[in-house]
């Protein structure tokens, strides 16, 4: 396995890092969409995330990483009940992937050589309970996008083809990255991502120098570099674990709920997903900060991440949607 | 030494460095057509590389990553797999790189990031705007345009023997210099300075030094930066104060002691990069914005698709990892032969399927549409209707976006037509371009229609369906060669209109003048275009009209 650049060693890009941490605390927030120029560390951050996340316990050799023996799908040949720990799966969905690879399909090898009708699980099965990463998500073919939308929504993958009828759990956090200059994303898919972040190259010379410096020492001696950053990574991991425990006990006042609704109404965000994400992400942030209740400050910090991609696109509006969110937040939350 | 020789020497040096640090530098792009120089280049590469693996843009996944060898598996009745090209070692060579789709590029990028296929040599044989996907090119350290190099220039190929010593070290100050230099040339990604740093280290290593020195930095800057530069550095006097004040504003407290150290990159380094900027750099700079990307690579839909669309009858074929097997058709083909095969092979398997039986599914997709707007921005039109036209185009863009159409924008005024936007789906870019469109000057209508027709030809060759929309008041007064002559200008419009009609492109002419223009109606008839006189129309009406036309 290749050694990844440590998460905590990524210079700047605080919003992107925060968004990823929040989804690790509460996967129900939905995915993260990272849009930005080439060479700003998008892929690096996602790959680093895998090493950062706490391990999960799975049934050995289960094709969908089930936690309990009863969840192991019946089409799987696997009958062991033994558990083991493994790292949270982070699955790459390459562009131009065929539908069969994504959903899984008839195992042609076995069909042809042994004449057996068996199911070969696809990437969705592999990504269950973990992350599905799509680089250049805006270039993904439409039919794959539709399929992902459907599964991300239902948390279940249903395969009906070549005489197979199979279903399995497919709950994953979608992480997409892309360059908006190369093409846009359909609003339906945009809305499906919980948080969105825009990344740019750091403008500060000192930051840029330290990007180069860290990358250089990483390339020179990967092991040493990773050991150096291990304590930092560990701090974040423990923060995530602690926040997961705290999450349930975060109190939310009625007043804050009203703020959420007000904000979404003012911005004209479509659907109720905006409010829900705002609330969940806000709570996750409160838990990460070790607070006991959700406060306005949290909403304020989260609003641009949770709402800027949900606004109705106005072709005649020159200002970016981020500005609109900030303006509305300032108006309502003071 | 002439320019060709200089470039050739650089090429030799770059290849040498690649051999030293393939994983850090990733590779090189060469832009040149087939010819003696290319042969020379390739033979040089083959002499350095231990082994080279050839890649081509239309590789299937199975070829790239390996997979099940269906034929061997069927024959031997056990699973036989093949090795993919990416599993090979040595140097990789991608010819006709400009033809690779974004999908292929994405796979190669992933492989590059995992150091599976470095060094990668991209051979770009593109003409004009054709070029390899940016994502791929950007990852490779070097880029050389060898179209200026003649065979006579390539007579040097002395390379010193490699002196293998330990890793060369660099200090923070080197990095600072490279980052500052990148900043000066408007290189915003972190890959530029990183690759430059690797180059400097490789060069130090090649010269048997333990530490990177200024000479290494200079060579690195020369090799890596020129092709990435997006602007020329400002003169030092002007930029120094702004930069340091900016820095101070940003990190008021912590940086106070450092602010004295913020120096500009070495004048020598700037000159080194400047010397190797492409000769048409300034010209390119002007047009660079217009082809920022999205010349539609990869989206050129095949009329016959393997994976989606309306199903067509399945055909005999091979499984290549992309297409899907049609089990029923395959079994149907195999069924009548079962008895014969069983007797012949004495096999005890239930069903005997031979490779020839395999049928694959086929689908048919409708090709994607490209709406090409040719907008009249001349004085006569600007006075009356330019802003409405812009508004209409923006509204249409929003619609086109929701229909997943591509949009392209051509403006004509004064004496020429300008492609403001090649076919794209990016709303952001389009809005920016439209806002920048100035008005005023003569009406070179023939030139505008011609540009639209050429764009239509280009998109049609990529497998898309073009639709031309011309917004003008029809007061053509500039001829194709830029001379003011009303009669001839109108005659030429008729000619080009007929050419478009013959080419079979669908077109719409919107008369946005204050009064309907008979001449324009005639031109539209020659183009076999739908003609709409919209003297009092606002943006909404115009967009509705075109929208209705699009739905046909």
Interface residues (C-beta under 8 A of the other chain):
Chain A: X2 X37 X38 X39 X40 X41 X43 X92 X94 X95 X96 X98 X99 X100 X105 X106 X108 X109 X111 X112 X113 X115 X135 X136 X139 X141 X142 X143 X162 X163 X179 X180 X181 X182 X183 X184 X186 X201 X204 X205 X206 X208 X209 X211 X212 X213 X215 X216 X219 X220 X313 X315 X316 X318
Chain B: X24 X61 X68 X70 X73 X74 X77 X78 X79 X101 X102 X103 X104 X106 X107 X110 X113 X114 X134 X135 X138 X167 X170 X172 X175 X176 X178 X179 X180 X182 X183 X188 X189 X190 X191 X192 X193 X194 X197 X198 X247 X250 X251 X255 X258 X262 X292 X293 X294 X298 X307 X308 X319 X321 X322 X324 X325 X327 X349 X350 X351 X353 X391 X394 X395 X397 X398 X401 X404 X424 X425 X426 X427 X428 X429 X431 X435
